[in-house]
Amino acid sequence: MSKQGYEQIGVAMTCRSYDEYVRMFDLKEADLTRGTVLDVAAGGSSFTAEANARGCSAIAVDPRYGSGIQEWIREAAQEIDSSTAKLAKLADSFDWSYYGSLEKHREGREASLRRFAEDAIESAGIDRYLDGRLPNIPFNDNQLSLVLCSHFMFLYAEQFGYEFHIQSILELMRVCKPGGEIRIYPLIALNWEPYPELESLMDTIKANGGTPERLPSKLPFIPGSNQFLRISL
């Protein structure tokens, strides 16, 4: 682990809300209503539940969804306990202007998990929460209008190498429709350093017909997490 940053072994199953997604990806209503939205490596986030409740068409994919609903809920609840303890030790490093306090941050995670759990149970059999992992996810070519990936790609740079990121980006481009978009946040690793291969990765995106650009994020919290990557197809 680096001298600075957030310590994490394995990939965390985090719980984030619809409003957090709107802010981190600077989403507008038109972005969410032009077709099906996919949340990749969604974990226990309630974005999919809240988006569908608002009349959008949203689905989520995560490798943990193959283990059963109750196991998802248990693991996500444990992650809230673990992450809150870690954040408490690093509290002075974060920008709390959105969340307000560590206690409110935890309350938001717990509320997101409850909404996620309710929707996962109620929608069982609807294929809203699908088992799948990058760099191969279970969708057809040109199927989705907007693909979102929060707190997975780039963040776990020490665990997943450059080739994984190339393959994953190309996979997201494969499942996204022409005229659609892919948005990835944040552009830093767990050590809070910028993802070092981003420029090379952007060249690969261009070579495969995508238009990448770094845009401002509106969710201040993690040091250096002020941008997201948008890939237009």
Secondary structure, DSSP 8 states (H G I E B T S, - for coil): --SSS---SS-------HHHHHHHTT--HHHHHSS-EEEET-TT-SHHHHHHHTT--EEEEEGGGGG-HHHHHHHHHHHHHHHHHHHHHTGGGS--TTT-SHHHHHHHHHHHHHHHHHHHHHTTTSS-EEE-BTTB-S--TT-EEEEEEESSTTTTTTTS-HHHHHHHHHHHHHHEEEEEEEEEE--B-TTS-B-TTHHHHHHHHHHTT-EEEEEE-S---STT--EEEEEE-
